[in-house]
Amino acid sequence: MKVRRVTTTEQALEALAEHGSAAQPLAGGTDVMVQLSRNEISPDVLVPINDLAELSTVETNGGVRVGALVTHETLAKGALGSGYRSIAEAAHTVGGWQTQAVGTLGGNICNASPAADTLPPLLVHDAELELRSSGGSRTLGLEEFLVGRRQTRRAPDELLVSVGLTPGAPRSGDVYLKVGRRSAVEVAIVGLAMRLVFDRNEIVSKARIALASVAAVPLRVRAAETLLEGEALDGHLLDEVSAAVLGATSPIDDLRASATYRRLLVPGLVRRAAGVCARRAGVSSPVEEAYQ
Amino acid sequence: MSSGISFAVNGRGVTAQIDGAATLLDVIRNDLGLTGTKEGCTEGECGACTVLIDGKPVHSCIYPAVSVDGHSVVTIEGISDGETGRAVQEAFWDAGGIQCGFCTPGFIVTVAALLENNPAPSEDEVRIALAGNICRCTGYSQILDAVEVVVSGKERA
């Protein structure tokens, strides 16, 4: 296996243009190196990009733009600010310190695991991906980017360079909740992210709900979001939201948990998440106390 | 096809010729003969292979060797030479934080990195920092005791 050494993003794009699907970009290596040793992937050329400093920055002018090489450790420390706590919470659960120190946001996105922790919170923040090739660049919504289990719309000559997030809003709160068998270094049995924006009368004006480990790709549940928008939070409404989430998901039995168990988790996660979002938005919540 | 890399190991400049997909662990143990770093799961789960890259703990068993070119690596051998590392090692010994010893180099490296960043961590912070290191012997209590000994600066009763 060859290594193509690059020192700029442009050189990396040239390498990808030259070798196409035979090339594998290599950032922190926490997924790629394991897949190589298991022979799950067999590229001819590795293109290490870990030292491309221009892809490691966070810009917070109005909206937020996160470089693809920003690490989970940086995100977990709250580098995006208080409006993006779900992303910090998710990054904090990706493996242990050793994984978070080198694992990158772009890697988590492009690996496209059904259980990827950062993807539900990115979905609730309407993440837009900037994909660049030597021929130009394009922007694609994360939802559209994710095609199937470990499948994305990244063309072989494209590199994910940054992720744009919707600007924070007043009276908004977000959260990522994860269920695993242990509290650290665990692949999610179910992961749920929620973001709620409230108006002055404590009515939900905008809702986003996304889950991991309940389908082939992490996904947003629009039917559930629509139920919340224009309403005040209450227990009955959240039962309907949970039913909508369950209707849109297709969990499977695997070695971590049964599909039945995953389904049983959803209502409690929905209620807890709504309560935390309300509290973080500074809105009174009728649902949080009983479920915290 | 081999590729040349040069980097610092425990403060000393080294060069190596590596195969494309070689791991940092391969280079440390096989090329440099530093066998204090252990190979456990080879999948980045157990933490036995932990080394520091630019001061941050990393699973060397799944870290690409090519990516340390131009960087600084510290292994358990280098940690042992430092004041913090020595204190951590002695505390593990005193508190019974070592049984079979296989996970110990990884734990010592991670604890030393934690204490370099945060000399007075809470127990929660210690537990979070050590989440990526697995020990099948001690049940972790004695390891937490050992870190407490170092943090408090007190001898264990």
Interface residues (C-beta under 8 A of the other chain):
Chain A: M1 K2 V3 R5 L26 G28 G29 T30 M33 V34 L36 S37 L46 P48 N50 D51 E73 G95 G96 W97 Q98 T99 A101 V102 A184 V185
Chain B: M1 S3 D19 G20 A21 T23 T42 E43 G44 E45 G47 T50 I53 K56 P57 V58 H59 I62 Y63 P64 V66 S67 D69 G70 T110 R127 I128 A129 L130 A131 G132 N133
